Amino acid sequence: MPRSTLGGEVEVRLHGRGGQGTVVASLVLARAAMIEGKSVQAFPEFGVERRGAPVTAFLRVGPEKIRVRSKVYRPDHVLVLDRQLIPLVELPADHGGWFVANTPSEPAGLSSLPASWRPATIDATRLARAHGLGSGALPVVNCPMAAAFARITGIVGLDALLQAIRETVPQKPDANAAAAQEAWGTVAAAPTWEQDALQRAFGGS
Amino acid sequence: MTTSEKLLTGNEAAAWGAARAGAEVVAAYPITPQTTIIETLASLVHRGISKAEYIAVESEHSAMAACIAAAHTGARAFTATSSQGLALMHELMHWAAAARLPVVLANVNRAMAPGWSIWTDQNDSLSQRDTGWIQIYCVDNQEVVDSVIQAFALAARTSLPVMVVLDAFVLSHTAEAVHIPEEEEVRPLIPEWNAPWKIDIDRPAALGSLVPPAEYEKMRKKLCDAHAQAALVIEDLAATWRKRFGRGAGLIESYRAEGAETILVTSATIASTARVVIDELRDKGVPAGLVRVRVFRPFPVAALRGALAGAKRVVVLDRNCSYGASGIFYQELRAALCGVPGAPVVHGYIAGMGGRDVTPLTVRAALGRAMEGEAPVPESTWLSE
């Protein structure tokens, strides 16, 4: 069970490409958690960023001051902004959580994940284009992805998230907030562990 | 989140500190990973939040030259740099300190080339050890903003230049909650600098003449004495911060070190990660503790002797190396404990060079190896070997 449900510190890894807003996604989630009174730490993979190249960012959220300052090696949850990166993300098999990915596929289509990881999916690229975020060739998917991630993991609520988006994004705060709100409503998740158990125990629903 | 808390990177925190302290002259040249300090300051000047005169110069050497000139007239001068940039300032680093000028510099710790690296280690700032600058190593972004503000007060009170040091990326590009003190809360703590050698057009004087040996030696003794005075001012400022803001450390910071048999001594952000390891060990009943060296110059000999008294073993974890000698904090600590009756055995380990990630595992390895009886070696043990 992810540690978020136990009220402890949550470690998140974000994967995207330079230009998609991966680092800003980590800052949006951090700011939202801060608005909710939590302690946060958000940082990019320490390196040189190039447009189009894979980018990693890290996020820690917790009830107490966060002290660990190394990178995140065993994430509780993972957020993937680019579908081509999905098969490349390394996941600890013995430490599963939510794997929230930007893809038009249904969650069940992400069959390569270790069994302990639970997929959730959203077509944020389509959403970003529909809301005029970024360019057609390089849609900026960070805000809808942050919203989908927040909805699925429960890491922050919608009000704080929308406020954080307005305070963080450099351009088009309204369009970003609208795309986030739509993503919040439409992200699709594989059944939760509890739902699975109920299904197995009682059948039907 | 209180209303005055912002989500800031270490670099943004450094810039806000300089603005709140009332920096009047900022002269700087960009270098990764420092650049966002001066970018943020440029933006704060543009927005009128900082009233500083911002001078874009053609090199780090010129940046320090401009700060020296500005400080000489009593202006609060600030610059920021990193690694090769700091090395290029070296000649003038000596000048700023020996001329007893209150310049404040933020250095983002970045490994020296070659091989090219943009990641953190402490060899850039520690190479400036003997210039006469005060050096403060920060553990988190809150301490960055507080230390930069304190640096202006400390510099003005001691006529010494102050370097505030933060780890590349681990602080410089990491965002976390930071409380930024208001101008009116901190400005009264920073006195006007009015030393007799301040350049004043109403008081014509000649400066920088040839100094006979006996006078020169006297000047150097005074520089040394000023560091002893600075140690007291640092503790005084820390007390003010604790009273006013309920936070902050002085020369050193102890964590669960009381009654500890084994004490880890380290600096900067490693000391943050290390707390998790100390908690784990304490939970298992292992009497281990941590002492963080926040101020490297003046080296807090008396404070360290006090904090380490009674420990059986001290484990120094260095993110630096004096090649041909050992880890530098290890070297300094052994010198500080030399001749102290019943002094603990001191182990030295090196890790995290060139930004190699220092995880709880790294810290656990250093403590574990020393506690299992690995013999200390004079040149430090490289943990990865």
Interface residues (C-beta under 8 A of the other chain):
Chain A: L27 A30 R31 M34 I35 G37 S39 V40 Q41 A42 F43 P44 F46 G47 V48 I66 R67 V68 R69 S70 K71 Y73
Chain B: M1 E5 L7 T32 I118 W119 A168 F169 V170 H173 T174 A175 E176 A177 T269 I270 S272 T273 R275 V276 G355 D357 V358 T359 P360 T362
